[in-house]
Amino acid sequence: MTDLLGPRSSALQHLRRLSGRRRARLDAGQFVIDGPTLVVEAIEAGVDVAEVYAEPGAPADAIAAARAAGVPVRDVEAGALAKVTSPVTPQPLAALAALPAPPQRSVLRGLVLVLVGVADPGNAGTLLRVAEATGASAVVSCADAVDLWNPKCVRASAGALFRVPVLAVGDATEALSRLRGAGMTVLATTLDDAVGLDDVDLSGDVAVLLGNEAHGLPGTVVDAADVAVRIPMAGRVESLNVAMTGTVVAFEAARQRRAAAP
């Protein structure tokens, strides 16, 4: 009978460290994928999955997909994964995967979403989904934003993180420099006096800066952008959630691009 890995095993303790600490993920060059659906999506997207960990009763099709891809599958005790990963709803399958290398070609073209201080992993994951849904060429993540390889963000991205190129940069100043070097127009989303979204041309190479949930973009970043843009709103609503703001702007960009296409 195959020995089952318990939560105190070195392999699962490694998963626990990766699940909990950004520094551990960076040092190891690895991250954790929770759940059979995401594990299969990662394999299909070409993510370098090192190992899969399966509890009794884990979906057979997910295990078969891993084995078909040549990924080792290790059996673990029932309930062990919930003790070393951090899902709200415990999953019977998890995987250890390598962090992808930076994109080898320029991805700064078309529509790019830039996360400046976005702190909530759910919002960041949603913005990754929006990026994929609107055909964005990349998501740029500044160092002050949440780690996109945080397990909560990986789950919230619903697989988009495996398919949308991600470029990690230092601060917003470095992001602006790289975006401008690629010839992109930089838009800052803001609530202050700004051009209404309806009056902005989003059909070219445009990078959209999205700021912190509580504080928005720093004033210095807004001032450094090419265009400050606001979303026209009726009623007494003062602002939208950053994920919703990114959604509205990105889908308007996608609409303009479709309209401008031959």
C-alpha positions as CSV (number, residue, x, y, z in Angstrom):
1,M,0.0,0.0,0.0
2,T,1.3,3.5,-0.9
3,D,2.3,5.6,2.0
4,L,0.2,8.7,2.3
5,L,1.9,12.1,2.8
6,G,0.7,13.8,6.0
7,P,0.6,17.6,6.8
8,R,3.9,17.4,8.6
9,S,5.8,15.8,5.7
10,S,8.5,17.9,4.1
11,A,6.6,18.1,0.8
12,L,3.4,19.5,2.4
13,Q,5.3,21.8,4.7
14,H,6.9,23.3,1.6
15,L,3.4,23.9,0.2
16,R,2.5,25.6,3.5
17,R,5.4,28.0,3.2
18,L,4.7,28.8,-0.4
19,S,1.0,29.3,0.4
20,G,1.8,31.8,3.2
21,R,4.8,33.8,2.2
22,R,5.7,35.9,-0.9
23,R,9.4,35.7,0.0
24,A,9.2,31.9,0.1
25,R,7.7,31.8,-3.4
26,L,10.4,34.2,-4.8
27,D,13.2,32.2,-3.1
28,A,11.9,28.9,-4.3
29,G,10.7,30.1,-7.7
30,Q,7.5,28.2,-7.1
31,F,3.9,28.7,-6.3
32,V,0.8,26.6,-5.3
33,I,-2.2,25.8,-7.3
34,D,-5.4,24.8,-5.4
35,G,-8.1,22.7,-6.8
36,P,-8.5,20.2,-9.7
37,T,-10.0,22.7,-12.2
38,L,-7.1,25.1,-11.8
39,V,-4.5,22.3,-11.9
40,V,-5.9,21.0,-15.2
41,E,-6.0,24.6,-16.6
42,A,-2.4,25.1,-15.6
43,I,-1.3,21.9,-17.3
44,E,-3.2,22.8,-20.5
45,A,-1.7,26.3,-20.5
46,G,1.8,24.9,-20.4
47,V,2.6,25.9,-16.8
48,D,5.6,23.9,-15.5
49,V,3.8,21.8,-12.9
50,A,6.3,19.9,-10.8
51,E,4.1,17.7,-8.7
52,V,0.4,17.1,-8.0
53,Y,-0.9,16.1,-4.5
54,A,-4.1,14.1,-4.4
55,E,-6.3,13.2,-1.4
56,P,-8.5,10.1,-1.5
57,G,-11.5,11.0,-3.7
58,A,-9.7,13.6,-5.8
59,P,-11.2,13.8,-9.3
60,A,-9.9,11.0,-11.4
61,D,-9.9,13.1,-14.6
62,A,-7.6,15.7,-13.1
63,I,-5.2,13.0,-11.9
64,A,-5.3,11.4,-15.3
65,A,-4.5,14.7,-16.9
66,A,-1.5,15.2,-14.7
67,R,-0.2,11.7,-15.4
68,A,-0.8,12.1,-19.1
69,A,1.4,15.3,-19.0
70,G,4.1,13.4,-17.2
71,V,3.5,15.1,-13.8
72,P,4.2,13.0,-10.8
73,V,1.1,12.5,-8.6
74,R,1.7,11.9,-4.8
75,D,-1.1,10.6,-2.5
76,V,-1.8,12.5,0.6
77,E,-3.9,11.9,3.7
78,A,-7.6,13.0,3.6
79,G,-7.8,16.6,4.9
80,A,-4.1,17.2,4.8
81,L,-4.2,19.8,2.1
82,A,-6.6,22.0,4.0
83,K,-3.9,22.2,6.8
84,V,-1.2,23.5,4.5
85,T,-3.0,25.6,1.9
86,S,-5.4,28.4,2.4
87,P,-8.7,27.9,0.5
88,V,-12.0,28.9,2.0
89,T,-13.4,25.7,0.5
90,P,-10.8,22.9,1.0
91,Q,-9.8,21.1,-2.2
92,P,-8.7,17.5,-2.6
93,L,-6.1,18.3,-5.1
94,A,-3.2,20.8,-5.2
95,A,0.0,21.3,-7.3
96,L,3.4,22.7,-7.0
97,A,4.5,24.7,-10.0
98,A,7.4,26.9,-11.2
99,L,7.0,30.6,-11.4
100,P,7.1,31.5,-15.1
101,A,10.1,33.3,-16.5
102,P,9.5,36.9,-17.6
103,P,8.1,37.2,-21.1
104,Q,10.8,36.8,-23.7
105,R,9.2,39.3,-26.2
106,S,7.7,42.7,-25.7
107,V,4.2,42.4,-24.4
108,L,3.7,46.2,-24.0
109,R,1.4,46.9,-26.8
110,G,-2.3,47.2,-27.4
111,L,-4.1,47.3,-24.1
112,V,-2.1,46.8,-20.8
113,L,-3.5,46.9,-17.3
114,V,-1.1,48.2,-14.6
115,L,-1.6,47.4,-11.0
116,V,-0.2,50.2,-8.7
117,G,-0.7,49.4,-5.1
118,V,-3.7,47.1,-5.7
119,A,-3.7,45.2,-2.4
120,D,-6.6,42.8,-2.5
121,P,-5.9,39.4,-4.1
122,G,-9.5,39.1,-5.2
123,N,-9.4,42.4,-7.0
124,A,-6.1,41.5,-8.6
125,G,-7.4,38.1,-9.7
126,T,-10.5,39.7,-11.2
127,L,-8.4,42.2,-13.1
128,L,-6.4,39.3,-14.6
129,R,-9.7,37.8,-15.8
130,V,-10.7,41.1,-17.2
131,A,-7.4,41.4,-19.0
132,E,-7.9,38.0,-20.7
133,A,-11.6,38.8,-21.5
134,T,-10.8,42.1,-23.2
135,G,-7.7,40.8,-25.1
136,A,-5.1,42.8,-23.1
137,S,-1.6,41.9,-24.1
138,A,-0.3,42.0,-20.5
139,V,-0.8,42.9,-16.9
140,V,2.0,44.9,-15.3
141,S,2.3,44.5,-11.5
142,C,4.3,47.0,-9.5
143,A,6.2,45.9,-6.4
144,D,3.7,47.6,-4.0
145,A,0.8,45.5,-5.4
146,V,-0.3,42.2,-4.0
147,D,1.7,39.2,-5.3
148,L,-0.2,37.8,-8.2
149,W,1.1,34.3,-7.3
150,N,-0.6,34.5,-3.9
151,P,-2.9,31.4,-3.7
152,K,-6.0,33.7,-3.3
153,C,-5.1,35.7,-6.4
154,V,-4.4,32.5,-8.4
155,R,-7.8,31.2,-7.5
156,A,-9.5,34.6,-8.2
157,S,-7.9,34.7,-11.6
158,A,-9.8,31.5,-12.6
159,G,-6.9,30.4,-14.8
160,A,-6.3,33.8,-16.5
161,L,-3.0,34.1,-14.7
162,F,-1.7,31.1,-16.6
163,R,-2.6,32.6,-20.0
164,V,-2.1,36.4,-19.7
165,P,1.6,37.6,-19.7
166,V,2.5,39.1,-16.4
167,L,5.4,41.6,-16.1
168,A,6.7,42.5,-12.6
169,V,8.4,45.8,-12.2
170,G,9.6,48.0,-9.3
171,D,7.7,51.1,-8.5
172,A,5.3,53.2,-10.6
173,T,8.2,55.3,-11.9
174,E,9.8,52.3,-13.4
175,A,6.5,51.1,-14.9
176,L,6.0,54.5,-16.5
177,S,9.5,54.5,-18.0
178,R,9.0,51.0,-19.5
179,L,5.6,51.8,-20.8
180,R,6.8,55.0,-22.4
181,G,9.8,53.3,-23.8
182,A,7.4,50.9,-25.6
183,G,5.6,53.9,-27.1
184,M,2.4,53.5,-25.0
185,T,0.0,56.2,-24.0
186,V,-0.4,56.1,-20.2
187,L,-3.8,56.7,-18.7
188,A,-4.4,57.2,-14.9
189,T,-7.8,56.4,-13.5
190,T,-8.9,59.1,-11.0
191,L,-11.9,60.7,-9.3
192,D,-10.5,64.2,-9.7
193,D,-10.9,66.6,-12.5
194,A,-10.1,64.5,-15.6
195,V,-11.3,63.7,-19.1
196,G,-14.4,61.6,-19.2
197,L,-14.0,58.0,-20.4
198,D,-16.4,58.7,-23.3
199,D,-14.0,61.3,-24.7
200,V,-10.7,59.2,-24.5
201,D,-9.3,57.3,-27.5
202,L,-8.5,53.8,-26.3
203,S,-8.0,52.2,-29.7
204,G,-4.2,52.6,-29.8
205,D,-1.4,51.3,-27.5
206,V,-2.8,52.2,-24.1
207,A,-1.7,51.4,-20.6
208,V,-4.3,51.9,-17.8
209,L,-3.0,52.6,-14.3
210,L,-5.2,51.2,-11.5
211,G,-4.5,52.2,-7.9
212,N,-5.0,51.1,-4.3
213,E,-8.5,50.3,-3.1
214,A,-8.5,52.8,-0.3
215,H,-6.3,55.6,-1.7
216,G,-6.3,55.3,-5.4
217,L,-3.3,56.3,-7.4
218,P,-0.7,58.7,-5.8
219,G,-1.0,62.2,-7.1
220,T,2.5,62.1,-8.4
221,V,1.6,59.1,-10.6
222,V,-1.6,60.8,-11.9
223,D,0.4,63.9,-12.7
224,A,3.0,61.8,-14.6
225,A,0.4,60.1,-16.8
226,D,-0.4,61.3,-20.3
227,V,-4.1,61.4,-19.6
228,A,-6.1,61.4,-16.4
229,V,-9.5,59.7,-17.0
230,R,-12.6,59.4,-14.9
231,I,-15.7,57.2,-15.4
232,P,-18.9,59.3,-15.7
233,M,-21.3,58.3,-13.0
234,A,-24.9,59.3,-12.2
235,G,-26.5,59.6,-8.8
236,R,-24.6,60.1,-5.6
237,V,-22.1,57.3,-6.2
238,E,-18.6,58.6,-5.5
239,S,-16.4,55.8,-6.7
240,L,-16.2,52.2,-8.0
241,N,-14.2,49.3,-6.7
242,V,-10.8,49.1,-8.5
243,A,-11.7,45.8,-10.1
244,M,-15.0,47.4,-11.5
245,T,-13.1,50.5,-12.6
246,G,-10.6,48.3,-14.5
247,T,-13.5,46.3,-16.0
248,V,-15.3,49.4,-17.3
249,V,-12.2,50.9,-18.8
250,A,-10.9,47.7,-20.3
251,F,-14.2,46.8,-21.9
252,E,-14.6,50.3,-23.3
253,A,-11.1,49.9,-24.9
254,A,-12.2,46.5,-26.3
255,R,-15.3,48.1,-27.8
256,Q,-13.3,50.9,-29.4
257,R,-10.9,48.4,-30.8
258,R,-13.7,46.4,-32.4
259,A,-15.2,49.5,-33.8
260,A,-11.8,50.6,-35.3
261,A,-11.0,47.2,-36.8
262,P,-11.2,46.9,-40.6
